[in-house]
Structures are given as structure tokens and as C-alpha cells.
Amino acid sequence: MELNILLQGIALLIILTGIAGHILPIIPGTIVTLIGMFMLVHVTNTYAYFSLLDICVIIGISILIGIVDVLTSILGTKAAGGSNNAVVVGSAAACIGGAVKGWPGLMIGAVLGTLGTELKKGKDLKQAIKATIGNVAGFFVGSIVKIVLAVIKVIWFLTKVY
């Protein structure tokens, strides 16, 4: 019995780590959350409580989180007048910066990548800064939406397990 409680606690900790991964670039949030969910279902032996609709909702929200992750920075940059190159370079620089220096590196990478690309394309500093702010704003909005969706997914899941 104690082992079961310990394993449930570990599974819940993995799920919470996955939710944190929607903000922290080094943790693949959706995958880690799903691993924790699968572990919790296995430990509690609650497979029978999940209908096809439940599984589709959990998978659908996971896919939606991925779409939000990609689209929000793109839409933020484009809405602020940024170029396609700024979107690509800003996103790549954010990934590299996040992998190297975590949260600060992610933000610095996004800012430098977007700003540098816009300046290199010949835009003036004001336009480049505007595109950079759009990229960062899109990232923050996306992070909030991803966390809300992840929490909804986890609550849906936990209502079936417990």
C-alpha cells in the first residue's frame, strides 16, 4: 500500500513537472505530462474509467497546446509588422538560448534573434523593436494559454482517476 501511495505521488510530481515544462524550455511539457498521466492510470489501475471521449479530449488538448506554442510567437511577431525571417530566427535563437541558459536565455535569444534579423533586413530600430515586442508578447500570451490548457487537461484527467 505504501509503495502505491509513493508511486502516485511520483506520478503527480511528474504531471506537475510537465505543467512547468510549458514555461520552461528545457522540459517537454506535453510529453512529460502525458507520461505522468499514464503512470498514474497504471498505478491506480483506473483504465476502465476512461472512455474514448476522455482519451480524445486529452489528446486533443495536447495537440492544441502544440499548435498554440507555435502560433502565438508567429502571430505576435507578424501582428507587430515582423518579417518571416524574424519569426524563424527569433524562434530558433529562443530555443538555443533556452537550452543553454534556461528562461533568461530563452528571452534573450528571442529578443536578439528577432531584433537582429529585422535590423539586418534594413528596418529601422523602431520597427525592429516593435516586431521584437510582438514576438515576446506572443510568447507570454502563448505560455499563459498553454498553462491554462494543461491545467484543464490535468483536471479532466484527475476527475477520472480519483
HUZIZI-V930646 format. One record per helix or strand. SS is the DSSP state (2 for helix, 1 for strand). FROM is the first residue (numbers start at 0). TO is the last residue. Records with the same first field share a line. If there is no record, write none. Layout:
# HUZIZI-V930646
SS = FROM-TO  FROM-TO
This chain:
# HUZIZI-V930646
2 = 1-19  28-43  46-48  51-78  83-119  124-160
